[in-house]
Amino acid sequence: MASYFENGDDTLVPDALRGFARAHADLLTLDPDHGFLLARDPAPTRRVGLLSGGGSGHEPLHAGYVGRGMLDAACPGLVFASPHNRQVYEGSLAAARSEGVLHIVKNYTGDRINFGIAAERLAHRDVPCARVLIDDDLATDSEDIAAGRRGTGGTVLIEKILGAAADTGTGLRELQEFGTRLAARCRTLAVASAAHTAPSTGRPAFVLDPEELEYGVGIHGERARQTIPRGPLRPLVERMVRELLDALSPARGSSVIVLVNGLGAVTPLELYAVHAELCGLLDARGIEPARSLVGEYVTALDMRGFSLTLLTADPEILRLYDAPVRTAALHW
């Protein structure tokens, strides 16, 4: 049985938010009454504010992406829980520009409901609001799943690209349409050899045999539909890449943005080995890994696993991806 370093189950998130805001006070502020983080120095050219949010435990998502070139505001919920609609509403009011606010929402029932209620309240205040739904998880791409694909690692890439587009002064509907196209070009697949430790119990969310691997795991500890034998890295990555490319169908000679993401307890040494295998497989298929991120960008507490995200890119997408960004977790 393991335990977290915390004052109590109900204080870990607010304590962490206060510490995060102090550590990055040059980038953002914390609204202590409503629990959202707001960028200090957003681009003055923006006509639309960008806001995202979701459960805590996925750090640096979303708080780490508040700042110049990405999000104007983020609303963290409790661990693996949606932010309250009041948080989203108040954060949206603070983030909104002359043409309103765009909500970037991962496809989970709680998030969709609470962001939806906030959007209705914004409409009563005559604040324009639109939504981009992130649904990149290939493991949940099934007609048997009523909620549809989950939102996972692709969220980071889409927030970055939409942030750069917003900095150019793009309007609300154009940003929404662009974000929807980006989501359609993006897929993610995750695997894990061990679950995260649940803060409330100090026990693993699920138990695997040391020779097993959960193939298609979710970022909240949702078990996959398939548990497979554990083996060498190369055939595992080859299987993942094959399924991602089958879903996206990029033409030979096209480019992709790659995210190799650790879920909380995988070492950088392993992640770079994953990246080497991934790039070799893409090269062999005539697909260019034009840009890469390797590290922890969307975690699941201390889950021992990783995810692969591919986003098919054209020159305009690559230009927006390359645009300057200054947040706690991304900066160039």
C-alpha positions in Angstrom: 0.0 0.0 0.0 1.3 3.4 -1.0 0.3 6.9 0.1 0.7 10.4 -1.3 2.6 13.2 0.3 -0.4 15.3 1.2 -2.2 17.0 4.1 -5.3 15.2 3.3 -7.4 13.8 0.4 -9.4 17.0 0.2 -6.4 19.4 0.3 -4.0 17.9 -2.3 -5.4 19.7 -5.3 -5.9 23.2 -3.8 -2.5 23.0 -2.1 -0.9 22.0 -5.4 -2.6 24.8 -7.3 -1.4 27.4 -4.8 2.1 26.0 -5.1 1.9 25.9 -8.9 0.7 29.5 -9.1 3.6 30.7 -6.8 6.2 28.8 -8.8 5.0 30.3 -12.1 3.8 33.7 -10.9 5.4 35.4 -13.9 3.1 33.4 -16.2 -0.3 33.1 -14.5 -2.5 33.9 -11.5 -4.8 31.7 -9.5 -8.3 32.8 -8.7 -8.7 31.4 -5.1 -12.5 31.8 -5.0 -13.3 30.0 -8.2 -10.3 27.8 -8.7 -9.1 28.7 -12.2 -5.7 29.8 -13.5 -5.5 32.8 -15.8 -2.6 33.9 -18.1 -0.8 37.1 -17.1 0.4 38.0 -20.6 -1.8 36.8 -23.4 -1.3 38.1 -26.9 -3.1 41.4 -27.4 -3.9 40.3 -30.9 -6.4 37.7 -29.7 -10.1 38.2 -30.4 -11.0 34.9 -28.7 -9.9 33.6 -25.4 -9.0 29.8 -25.1 -10.0 27.9 -22.0 -9.6 24.2 -21.2 -9.8 22.1 -18.1 -10.4 18.6 -16.6 -9.5 16.5 -13.7 -6.3 16.9 -11.8 -3.7 14.1 -11.8 -2.8 14.6 -15.4 -0.2 17.3 -14.9 1.1 19.3 -16.7 -2.3 19.1 -18.4 -4.0 21.7 -18.2 -2.4 24.2 -15.9 1.0 23.8 -17.5 -0.3 25.1 -20.8 -1.6 28.5 -19.6 0.4 31.3 -21.0 1.4 33.2 -24.1 0.7 31.1 -27.2 -1.6 28.5 -25.6 -4.4 28.8 -23.1 -5.8 32.0 -21.6 -7.3 30.0 -18.7 -7.5 26.5 -17.3 -10.0 25.0 -14.8 -8.6 22.0 -12.8 -11.1 19.7 -11.2 -10.4 17.3 -8.3 -8.4 14.2 -9.1 -9.8 12.6 -12.2 -13.0 14.7 -11.9 -14.5 17.3 -14.1 -14.2 20.9 -13.0 -17.5 22.4 -11.7 -19.5 24.4 -14.2 -19.1 27.4 -11.9 -15.3 27.2 -12.4 -15.7 27.0 -16.2 -18.2 29.9 -16.2 -16.1 32.3 -14.1 -12.9 31.3 -15.9 -14.6 31.9 -19.2 -15.7 35.4 -18.2 -12.1 36.2 -17.2 -10.6 34.8 -20.4 -13.2 36.0 -22.9 -12.1 38.6 -25.5 -14.1 40.8 -27.9 -15.4 37.7 -29.9 -15.9 35.5 -26.8 -14.3 32.3 -25.6 -13.5 28.9 -27.1 -13.8 25.8 -24.9 -11.4 23.0 -25.6 -13.0 19.9 -24.1 -11.9 16.3 -23.7 -14.6 13.8 -24.5 -15.8 12.7 -21.1 -19.3 12.8 -19.9 -18.7 15.0 -16.9 -16.6 17.5 -18.8 -19.2 17.7 -21.6 -22.0 18.4 -19.1 -20.2 21.0 -17.0 -18.7 22.9 -19.9 -22.2 22.7 -21.5 -23.8 24.3 -18.5 -21.2 27.0 -18.4 -21.8 27.7 -22.1 -25.5 28.1 -21.4 -24.8 30.6 -18.6 -22.4 32.5 -20.9 -25.1 32.8 -23.5 -27.4 34.4 -20.9 -24.6 37.0 -20.4 -24.3 37.5 -24.2 -20.8 36.1 -24.2 -20.1 34.2 -27.4 -18.9 30.6 -26.7 -18.0 27.6 -28.9 -16.6 24.2 -28.3 -13.9 22.0 -29.8 -14.3 18.4 -28.7 -11.1 16.3 -28.4 -11.7 12.6 -29.1 -8.4 11.1 -30.2 -8.3 7.8 -28.2 -8.1 5.0 -30.7 -8.8 2.4 -28.1 -12.4 3.6 -27.6 -13.2 4.0 -31.3 -16.1 1.5 -31.3 -19.8 1.7 -32.1 -20.3 -0.2 -28.8 -19.1 2.8 -26.8 -22.0 5.3 -26.7 -19.8 8.2 -25.4 -17.4 7.9 -28.3 -13.6 8.1 -28.3 -12.0 9.6 -25.2 -9.9 12.7 -25.2 -6.2 12.1 -24.3 -2.7 13.1 -25.5 -3.8 14.9 -28.6 -5.2 17.7 -26.4 -1.7 19.1 -26.0 -1.0 19.4 -29.7 -4.4 20.9 -30.5 -4.2 23.4 -27.7 -0.7 24.5 -29.0 -1.8 24.9 -32.6 -5.1 26.6 -31.7 -3.2 28.9 -29.4 -1.0 30.1 -32.3 -4.1 30.5 -34.5 -5.8 32.6 -31.9 -2.7 34.8 -31.6 -3.2 35.8 -35.3 -6.6 37.2 -34.5 -8.7 34.4 -35.9 -12.4 34.6 -35.0 -14.5 32.2 -32.9 -16.2 30.2 -35.6 -13.0 29.8 -37.6 -11.1 28.6 -34.6 -13.9 26.1 -33.8 -13.9 24.8 -37.3 -10.1 24.6 -37.4 -10.0 22.8 -34.0 -12.6 20.3 -35.2 -10.4 19.5 -38.3 -7.4 19.1 -36.1 -9.2 16.6 -33.8 -10.1 14.6 -36.9 -6.4 14.4 -37.9 -5.2 13.2 -34.5 -5.2 9.7 -32.8 -3.7 8.4 -29.7 -3.1 4.9 -28.2 -1.8 4.1 -24.7 -0.4 1.0 -23.0 0.5 0.3 -19.3 2.2 -2.3 -17.3 0.9 -1.1 -14.0 -2.0 1.1 -12.9 -1.9 4.4 -11.0 -2.2 4.4 -7.2 -5.6 5.7 -6.2 -5.1 8.6 -3.7 -8.2 7.6 -1.7 -7.1 4.0 -1.0 -3.3 4.0 -1.6 -3.8 0.9 -3.8 -3.4 0.3 -7.5 -6.5 0.9 -9.6 -6.1 -2.5 -11.2 -3.6 -5.3 -10.9 -1.7 -6.9 -13.8 0.6 -9.9 -13.9 4.3 -8.9 -14.4 4.1 -10.6 -17.8 1.0 -8.7 -18.9 0.4 -5.4 -20.5 -2.9 -3.4 -20.7 -3.3 -2.4 -24.4 -5.5 0.7 -24.9 -5.6 1.9 -21.3 -7.3 5.2 -20.4 -5.8 8.1 -18.5 -8.1 7.7 -15.5 -7.1 4.1 -15.0 -9.8 2.7 -17.3 -8.8 -0.8 -18.1 -8.5 -1.7 -21.8 -10.6 -4.2 -23.6 -7.5 -6.2 -24.2 -4.7 -7.5 -21.9 -1.7 -8.8 -23.9 1.5 -10.7 -23.1 4.4 -8.4 -22.4 7.3 -8.6 -24.8 10.1 -6.6 -26.5 9.5 -3.0 -27.3 9.8 -3.1 -31.1 6.8 -5.3 -31.9 4.7 -3.4 -29.3 5.4 0.0 -30.9 5.1 -1.5 -34.4 1.6 -2.7 -33.5 0.6 0.7 -32.1 2.0 2.6 -35.0 0.3 0.3 -37.5 -3.1 0.9 -35.9 -2.6 4.6 -35.6 -1.6 4.9 -39.3 -4.6 2.7 -40.4 -6.9 5.1 -38.6 -5.4 8.2 -40.0 -4.4 6.9 -43.5 -1.7 9.5 -44.2 -0.3 9.4 -47.8 3.2 8.4 -48.4 5.4 11.5 -48.2 3.1 13.3 -45.7 4.2 14.7 -42.4 3.0 14.0 -38.8 3.6 15.6 -35.4 4.6 13.0 -32.9 3.9 12.9 -29.1 5.6 10.2 -27.1 4.0 10.7 -23.7 4.8 9.2 -20.3 1.8 8.4 -18.1 3.7 9.2 -14.9 6.2 6.4 -14.0 8.1 5.6 -17.2 11.7 6.9 -17.4 12.9 9.3 -20.1 15.4 6.6 -21.1 12.5 4.3 -22.0 10.5 7.1 -23.7 13.4 8.0 -26.0 13.8 4.3 -26.9 10.1 4.3 -27.8 10.7 7.4 -29.9 13.5 5.8 -31.8 11.3 2.8 -32.7 8.5 5.0 -33.7 10.6 7.2 -36.0 12.2 4.2 -37.6 8.7 2.7 -38.4 7.5 6.0 -39.8 10.6 6.4 -42.0 10.1 2.9 -43.4 6.5 3.8 -44.4 7.6 7.1 -46.0 5.9 9.2 -43.3 8.0 12.1 -42.0 8.0 12.7 -38.2 8.3 16.5 -38.8 8.0 17.5 -35.1 8.4 15.5 -31.9 7.6 15.9 -28.2 9.0 13.3 -25.9 8.3 13.4 -22.1 5.4 13.7 -19.7 2.7 16.0 -21.0 -0.5 14.2 -20.0 0.0 11.9 -17.1 -2.2 9.6 -15.1 -0.7 10.1 -11.6 1.9 7.4 -11.3 0.7 5.0 -14.0 3.5 3.0 -15.5 2.7 3.4 -19.2 3.1 5.6 -22.2 0.9 6.9 -25.1 1.7 7.6 -28.7 -0.1 10.4 -30.6 0.1 11.2 -34.3 -1.3 14.3 -35.8 -1.2 14.6 -39.6 0.2 18.0 -40.5 0.4 20.3 -43.5 2.8 23.4 -43.8 0.2 25.7 -42.2 -0.2 23.4 -39.1 3.6 23.1 -38.8 3.9 26.9 -39.0 1.4 27.3 -36.2 3.0 24.5 -34.1 6.4 26.3 -34.4 5.0 29.7 -33.3 6.4 31.0 -30.1 4.9 29.7 -26.8 5.7 30.5 -23.2 4.0 28.3 -20.6 5.2 26.3 -17.6 5.3 23.1 -19.6 5.9 24.2 -23.2 8.2 27.1 -24.2 10.1 27.9 -27.4 
